Amino acid sequence: TQLLEQSPQFLSIQEGENLTVYCNSSSVFSSLQWYRQEPGEGPVLLVTVVTGGEVKKLKRLTFQFGDARKDSSLHITAAQPGDTGLYLCAVNSGNTPLVFGKGTRLSVIA
Amino acid sequence: DTEVTQTPKHLVMGMTNKKSLKCEQHMGHRAMYWYKQKAKKPPELMFVYSYEKLSINESVPSRFSPECPNSSLLNLHLHALQPEDSALYLCASSPKQGQGYGVSGELFFGEGSRLTVL
């Protein structure tokens, strides 16, 4: 059973469009992280959300943690080709290392 | 620029070779990790070192042998690998291992070592 479900798995959009990707679970978490991984590189931490209902902005990226701390969304405004990559959500479950979702692979076409 | 440095960036080896992957961080982090990532898949945890001691081995075959000589260095020794072991090997570090694996379990990854086994 996958702890984190990410959707969609793949997304291909035109430059300038908006998009939202989701990370869902039936479990409650104390915090949740979003990473972006570009081809041939390691994942890079974008944000950590901690409080239920929390919204964090990083330039054109808006992250939200669900009120019940079971899910999160990432919204990108006016996507650019540089946003292309694999977006991974991740959580600590109990006293275990980070668990990753399967990711959303985003392609932004110029 | 990543503060976790991995070498080599690319490695091609035969099934009878012995090679090593190296990882270095100077952020004072006390937990270090090896992950394996196959194409189009998320990273999969292999090993965790906490305060230079192996704390987690995710049932990794013995042909992979980790080593942590000091708090800044992490090695992965490779011997008698199989072609299916070809993957991107990622090293990561976090401030400490403990409840939540650091302040909030955040990991800092290197750029990875792309391994091809012939």
Interface residues (C-beta under 8 A of the other chain):
Chain A: S30 S31 Q33 G40 E41 G42 P43 V44 L45 T48 V50 L86 L88 A90 V91 N92 N95 T96 P97 L98 F100 G101 K102 G103 R105
Chain B: T2 V4 Q6 Y33 K40 K41 P42 P43 L45 V48 I56 L88 L90 A92 Q99 G100 Y101 S104 G105 E106 L107 F108 F109 G110 E111 G112 R114
